[in-house]
């Protein structure tokens, strides 16, 4: 566990009264699940609403989302003292609906199944082409991933798009359930005053969309500028991503305002009011005042929203997008840190807060989280290598325009050949 010591004079010495049992891996878990949900929303915007300017990131966002889905399950396992028992216990002794983890394994499994269908239909056309052209290992893997389907007709491709549309709707619902459940997990724990907050689930969902859009922006900027030979950064795509990020930040700030009114302005119980001031108070120099006021709210939300909203050149700039998206991502991580760790700092026995010291080498220290993020990068590279993350103008096109259109000639509708139809 974390080494937190609450200094208490006992016969002239210092004793340990309380510890923070949910450490950095539990901070990382909602952060990764937020990246998953938010990245999926970006890909779903293209398939559901045909936002053409998001076409270059439609594959990349779903690959990143699937990698985060697999990685999110690793974070609580890193915190478990006996992770080898996890699969057996969660699947065969889940205690659903009495245990929140029973809900987790059901939603997570359904999400994995939905993702497998999503990736199959998304990359089927690409896999068929690669299986024909590439004789190496990627061609062989692509041939396996086609599951024997080699139909490239317009009817088959149109059917793929319909399947992606349906799966995207299901995926968005599962995204809300998956990350909303994480907020519910904290909000349902009444023993901690700062967690007993009804606004935590929607606030977690809003911040998930913020982090997911920023994460996709980072991957798009770095991937297409450094690792792509056939694509260039599209300013229009950056513009749409950053505008979407501004809307998501406004939603997040709205829930932060509600939480602030609930916790600080006295609309909650006295214990919530006192605990919030002990941990986050700027005037009282709480241990997490800088994390909350500066990193989470100021740098993480308000300044990025102002810059992207006011300055069009910044929205369309690759360098500014990378800088601001990184700051926003760090800000969302700080939000998770403030929620998970900050909720455990007020001492339940005695007065004051538990002093914070995070180890480097132990299972809940910095090294474990560095390993988790390293695994995420590795998974994105592996999936991108075998599936293909780059935008190809000949692939993932929207369903073809109809061959005929109806026009009004003043008295009746007249059926006319569409010259632009393919």
C-alpha positions in Angstrom: 0.0 0.0 0.0 1.0 3.6 -0.1 3.2 4.9 2.7 1.0 7.6 4.2 1.6 8.5 7.8 -0.7 10.5 9.9 1.6 12.1 12.5 0.2 11.6 16.0 2.1 12.1 19.2 2.0 8.8 21.1 4.4 8.7 24.0 6.6 11.3 22.3 6.8 9.3 19.0 4.8 9.2 15.7 2.3 6.5 15.0 0.5 5.3 11.9 -3.2 5.5 12.3 -4.5 5.3 8.7 -3.3 4.3 5.2 -4.6 5.0 1.7 -5.4 1.6 0.3 -6.4 2.7 -3.2 -3.2 3.9 -4.7 -1.9 5.0 -8.1 -3.2 1.9 -10.0 -6.7 2.7 -9.0 -6.1 6.3 -10.1 -4.9 5.0 -13.5 -7.9 2.6 -13.9 -10.6 5.4 -14.3 -8.1 7.4 -16.3 -7.6 4.6 -18.8 -11.3 3.7 -18.9 -11.9 7.4 -19.7 -9.5 7.4 -22.6 -11.3 4.3 -23.8 -14.7 5.9 -23.7 -13.7 9.2 -25.1 -11.7 7.7 -28.0 -14.6 5.5 -28.9 -16.9 8.6 -29.1 -14.5 10.2 -31.6 -14.7 7.1 -33.9 -18.4 6.9 -33.4 -18.9 10.5 -34.6 -17.7 9.5 -38.0 -19.7 6.3 -38.4 -22.9 7.6 -36.8 -23.0 11.2 -38.1 -20.8 11.0 -41.1 -18.5 13.8 -39.9 -16.2 13.5 -42.9 -13.4 15.7 -41.4 -13.0 13.0 -38.7 -12.4 10.3 -41.3 -8.6 10.4 -40.9 -8.8 9.5 -37.2 -11.7 7.0 -37.5 -9.4 4.0 -37.5 -6.8 5.4 -35.2 -9.4 6.3 -32.5 -10.9 2.8 -32.4 -7.5 1.1 -32.3 -6.5 3.3 -29.4 -9.9 2.7 -27.7 -9.5 -1.1 -28.0 -6.0 -0.9 -26.6 -7.2 1.1 -23.6 -10.1 -1.4 -23.1 -7.6 -4.2 -22.6 -5.2 -2.1 -20.6 -8.0 -0.8 -18.2 -8.5 -4.3 -16.8 -4.8 -4.5 -16.0 -4.8 -1.5 -13.6 -7.0 -3.0 -10.8 -5.1 -6.3 -11.3 -1.9 -4.5 -10.6 -3.4 -3.3 -7.3 -4.6 -6.8 -6.3 -2.4 -8.8 -4.1 -3.4 -12.1 -5.8 -4.1 -11.1 -9.5 -3.9 -14.8 -10.5 -7.3 -15.4 -8.9 -8.9 -12.4 -10.7 -10.3 -14.2 -13.8 -11.7 -17.1 -11.9 -13.2 -15.0 -9.1 -14.7 -12.3 -11.3 -16.2 -14.6 -13.9 -17.3 -17.5 -11.8 -17.9 -15.9 -8.4 -18.8 -12.4 -9.4 -21.5 -11.9 -6.7 -23.6 -9.8 -9.2 -25.6 -7.6 -8.5 -24.2 -7.2 -4.9 -20.6 -6.4 -5.9 -19.7 -3.5 -8.2 -16.9 -5.6 -9.6 -19.5 -8.0 -10.8 -21.0 -5.2 -12.8 -17.5 -4.4 -14.2 -16.8 -7.8 -15.6 -20.2 -8.0 -17.3 -19.9 -4.6 -19.0 -16.2 -5.1 -19.8 -16.9 -8.5 -21.5 -19.8 -7.1 -23.5 -17.5 -4.2 -24.6 -14.8 -6.6 -25.7 -17.3 -8.6 -27.8 -18.7 -5.4 -29.3 -15.2 -4.2 -30.1 -14.3 -7.4 -31.9 -17.3 -7.0 -34.2 -16.5 -3.3 -34.7 -12.9 -4.1 -35.6 -13.9 -6.9 -38.0 -16.3 -4.8 -40.0 -14.1 -1.7 -39.8 -11.0 -3.4 -41.2 -12.7 -6.1 -43.4 -12.1 -4.3 -46.7 -8.6 -3.4 -45.7 -7.8 -6.9 -44.6 -9.0 -8.4 -47.8 -6.8 -6.1 -49.9 -3.7 -6.7 -47.7 -4.3 -10.5 -47.7 -4.1 -10.3 -51.6 -1.1 -7.9 -51.8 1.1 -8.7 -48.8 2.7 -12.1 -48.7 4.4 -11.5 -45.3 3.2 -12.0 -41.8 0.8 -9.0 -42.0 -0.8 -10.5 -45.1 -1.2 -13.8 -43.3 -2.7 -12.2 -40.2 -5.0 -10.2 -42.4 -6.2 -13.3 -44.2 -7.1 -14.8 -40.8 -8.9 -11.7 -39.8 -11.2 -11.8 -42.8 -12.7 -15.0 -41.4 -13.0 -16.3 -45.0 -15.0 -13.4 -46.3 -13.6 -12.0 -49.6 -16.7 -10.2 -50.9 -15.8 -6.7 -52.0 -19.0 -5.8 -53.8 -20.7 -2.5 -53.1 -23.6 -4.3 -51.4 -21.2 -6.0 -49.0 -19.4 -2.8 -48.2 -22.7 -1.1 -47.6 -23.7 -3.9 -45.3 -20.4 -3.3 -43.4 -21.3 0.4 -42.9 -24.8 -0.5 -41.6 -23.2 -3.0 -39.1 -20.7 -0.3 -38.0 -23.6 2.1 -37.5 -25.4 -0.3 -35.2 -22.3 -1.4 -33.3 -21.3 2.3 -32.8 -24.7 3.0 -31.0 -24.2 -0.1 -28.8 -20.6 1.0 -28.1 -21.6 4.4 -27.0 -24.1 3.0 -24.6 -21.5 0.6 -23.2 -19.0 3.5 -23.0 -21.4 5.4 -20.8 -22.2 2.4 -18.7 -18.5 1.4 -18.4 -17.2 4.8 -17.3 -20.4 5.8 -15.5 -20.1 2.6 -13.4 -16.6 3.8 -12.3 -18.1 7.0 -11.0 -20.9 5.1 -9.4 -18.3 2.9 -7.6 -16.9 5.9 -5.8 -20.2 7.7 -5.3 -21.7 4.6 -3.6 -19.0 4.5 -0.9 -20.6 6.5 1.9 -17.7 6.0 4.3 -15.7 8.7 2.5 -17.4 12.1 2.6 -15.8 13.4 -0.6 -16.9 10.3 -2.5 -20.5 10.5 -1.4 -21.4 12.8 -4.2 -24.2 12.2 -6.8 -22.5 14.3 -9.4 -19.4 12.0 -9.7 -20.8 9.6 -12.3 -21.8 12.3 -14.9 -18.6 14.2 -14.1 -16.5 11.1 -14.8 -18.3 10.7 -18.2 -17.8 14.3 -19.2 -14.1 14.2 -18.3 -13.7 10.9 -20.1 -14.9 12.5 -23.4 -12.4 15.4 -22.7 -9.5 13.1 -22.2 -10.5 10.8 -25.1 -10.6 13.7 -27.6 -7.3 15.1 -26.4 -5.8 11.6 -26.5 -6.9 11.1 -30.1 -5.5 14.5 -31.0 -2.2 13.6 -29.6 -2.0 10.3 -31.4 -3.2 11.9 -34.7 -0.6 14.7 -34.4 2.3 12.4 -33.5 1.4 9.4 -35.6 0.6 11.2 -38.9 3.5 13.6 -38.6 6.2 11.1 -37.6 5.1 7.6 -38.7 3.0 8.1 -41.8 4.4 8.1 -45.3 1.2 8.7 -47.2 -0.8 11.1 -45.0 -0.4 14.7 -43.9 -2.0 16.5 -41.0 -5.3 18.0 -42.0 -6.0 21.4 -40.4 -9.7 20.8 -40.9 -9.5 17.6 -38.8 -7.6 19.4 -36.1 -10.2 22.1 -36.1 -13.1 19.7 -35.7 -11.3 17.7 -33.0 -10.5 20.9 -31.0 -14.0 22.3 -31.4 -15.4 19.1 -30.0 -12.9 19.3 -27.2 -14.2 22.8 -26.3 -17.8 21.5 -26.0 -16.6 18.6 -23.9 -14.7 20.9 -21.6 -17.7 23.1 -21.1 -19.7 20.1 -20.1 -16.9 19.0 -17.7 -16.7 22.5 -16.2 -20.5 22.5 -15.7 -20.3 19.4 -13.5 -17.2 20.8 -11.7 -19.2 23.9 -10.9 -22.0 21.7 -9.5 -19.5 19.8 -7.4 -18.0 23.0 -6.1 -21.4 24.4 -5.1 -22.3 21.1 -3.5 -19.0 20.7 -1.5 -17.8 24.3 -0.9 -20.9 26.5 -0.7 -22.5 24.6 2.1 -25.2 22.7 0.2 -23.8 19.4 1.5 -23.1 18.1 5.0 -20.6 19.7 7.3 -18.3 16.7 6.9 -18.1 17.2 3.2 -17.5 20.9 3.6 -14.7 20.4 6.2 -13.0 17.6 4.2 -13.0 19.6 1.0 -11.4 22.6 2.7 -8.8 20.3 4.4 -7.7 18.8 1.1 -8.4 21.3 -1.7 -8.6 24.7 0.0 -6.5 27.4 -1.7 -6.5 29.7 1.2 -5.9 27.0 3.7 -3.1 25.4 1.6 -4.6 21.9 1.5 -2.2 19.2 0.2 -3.9 19.0 -3.2 -4.8 22.7 -3.7 -2.3 23.1 -6.5 -3.4 19.9 -8.2 -7.1 20.9 -8.1 -7.0 24.7 -8.8 -4.1 24.9 -11.1 -3.5 21.5 -12.9 -7.1 20.2 -13.0 -9.3 23.4 -13.4 -7.0 26.1 -14.7 -4.4 24.5 -17.0 -6.5 21.4 -17.7 -9.8 23.0 -18.6 -10.2 26.8 -18.6 -7.1 27.9 -20.4 -7.4 25.2 -23.2 -11.1 26.0 -23.7 -10.3 29.8 -24.0 -7.4 29.3 -26.4 -9.3 26.9 -28.7 -12.5 28.9 -28.6 -11.0 32.3 -29.3 -8.1 31.7 -31.6 -8.8 29.8 -34.9 -5.1 29.6 -35.8 -4.4 27.7 -32.5 -7.2 25.3 -33.3 -5.7 24.5 -36.7 -2.1 24.4 -35.5 -0.4 21.1 -35.0 2.2 22.3 -32.4 -0.4 24.1 -30.3 -2.8 21.1 -30.5 -0.1 18.8 -29.3 0.8 21.1 -26.4 -2.7 21.8 -25.3 -3.9 18.2 -25.7 -1.1 17.0 -23.6 -1.9 19.5 -20.9 -5.6 18.6 -21.0 -4.7 14.9 -20.7 -2.6 15.6 -17.6 -5.4 17.7 -16.2 -7.9 14.8 -16.5 -5.3 12.5 -14.8 -5.1 15.0 -12.0 -8.9 15.0 -11.7 -8.7 11.2 -11.2 -5.9 11.6 -8.7 -7.8 14.3 -6.8 -10.9 12.1 -6.6 -9.3 8.8 -5.7 -6.4 10.0 -3.4 -8.0 13.2 -2.2 -11.1 11.3 -1.0 -8.9 9.2 1.2 -6.7 11.9 2.7 -9.1 13.2 5.4 -8.4 11.3 8.6 -11.4 9.4 9.9 -9.7 9.1 13.3 -8.5 12.3 14.8 -8.0 15.6 12.9 -6.1 16.8 9.9 -5.2 14.9 6.7 -3.0 11.9 6.0 0.5 12.9 4.8 1.2 11.8 1.3 4.3 9.8 0.1 4.2 7.8 -3.1 6.8 5.0 -3.4 8.7 4.4 -6.7 9.3 0.6 -6.7 6.3 -1.0 -4.9 3.3 -2.4 -6.8 1.3 0.8 -6.2 4.1 3.2 -7.0 5.3 5.2 -10.0 7.0 2.2 -11.7 3.8 0.2 -12.0 2.0 3.1 -13.7 4.9 3.7 -16.0 4.7 0.1 -17.0 0.9 0.4 -17.6 1.3 3.4 -19.9 4.2 1.6 -21.6 1.9 -1.4 -22.3 -0.7 1.0 -23.7 1.8 2.4 -26.2 2.9 -1.1 -27.1 -0.6 -2.3 -27.7 -1.4 0.7 -29.9 1.7 0.0 -32.0 0.9 -3.7 -32.3 -2.8 -3.2 -33.3 -1.7 -0.4 -35.7 0.9 -2.6 -37.4 -1.4 -5.5 -38.0 -4.7 -3.7 -38.6 -3.6 -0.5 -40.2 -4.3 2.9 -38.6 -3.5 5.3 -41.5 -6.2 6.9 -43.5 -6.6 5.4 -47.0 -8.9 7.4 -49.4 -10.0 4.2 -51.0 -11.1 2.7 -47.8 -13.7 3.4 -45.1 -15.7 5.6 -47.6 -19.2 6.3 -46.7 -21.9 4.3 -48.6 -22.1 5.4 -52.2 -24.5 8.0 -53.3 -27.7 6.7 -54.9 -27.7 6.4 -58.7 -30.9 8.4 -59.0 -32.3 11.5 -57.3 -35.7 13.1 -57.3 -36.0 16.8 -58.3 -39.0 19.1 -58.2 -39.7 20.6 -61.7 -42.5 22.9 -60.5 -45.5 20.5 -60.9 -44.2 17.0 -59.8 -41.1 15.1 -58.7 -39.0 14.0 -61.6 -36.6 11.1 -61.4 -33.2 12.0 -62.9 -29.8 10.4 -63.3 -27.3 11.7 -60.8 -24.2 12.7 -62.8 -22.1 12.7 -59.6 -23.0 9.2 -58.5 -20.3 6.7 -58.6 
